[in-house]
């Protein structure tokens, strides 16, 4: 198993980072990808990758930080990319739900600039698109002839089946997290995450945790951690009437291919 998206670089793990990593390894998690949301957390993800053999980094600016950037942020980001354990650009994109107060045009501008950096360095994208999926796709369409293959993944996929089909048509992979174990619809959503899982081909599916957020049942409400990616994979296996081994093996292969690990 691989946890393709978590935040061990956040303060939630500052007191037991080693223990959380060891729990993941003991559970069968072979690799962990830490994801930045600003320059500081991206730098920390890179530093952790240097100290732990099985940790990798994705660096980028989340839409919630789009209005907080210093003038030289692009230079700082490209400097981080020079580290060989940086495997993608993320968590980037648009958010019209939790961060709708962040200027939309600034969100789009920072997203475009990071797409261009990813193309320049031949790196895949890891995309955040809460309540903004179709606008994200419109921006991506302007660059699709220049993307590496595969171009990236939609992290923590949500939206409707039409959005999912368009994401798959653009050859992106799709990531699912512990919130697929929750009952009902998330605020503002029109399709159940379980239905999105069922309609995503296994060879395009990525498993992730988004730790410390979105802990799966039975841990909902507590801190999430990479070892729980096993729970997510097992839930996916049940939804798709497959064995855990099939889901584990194929999603691991997908992640290795996507991030060139």
Buried (B, 14 or more C-beta within 10 A) or exposed (E): BBBBBBBBBBEBBEEEBEEBBEBBBEBEBBBBBBBBBBBEBBBBBBBBBEEBEBBBBBBBBBBBBBEEBEEEBBEBBEBBBEBEBBBBBBBBBBBBBEBBEBEBEEBBEBBBBBBBBBBEBEBBBBBBBBBBBBBBBEBBEEBEEEBBEBBBBBBBBBBBEEBBEBBBEBEBBBBBBBBBBBEEEBEEBEBBBBEBBEBBEBEBBBBBBBBBBBBBBEBEEEBBBBBBBBBBBBBBBBBBEBEBEBBBEBBBEBBEBBBEB
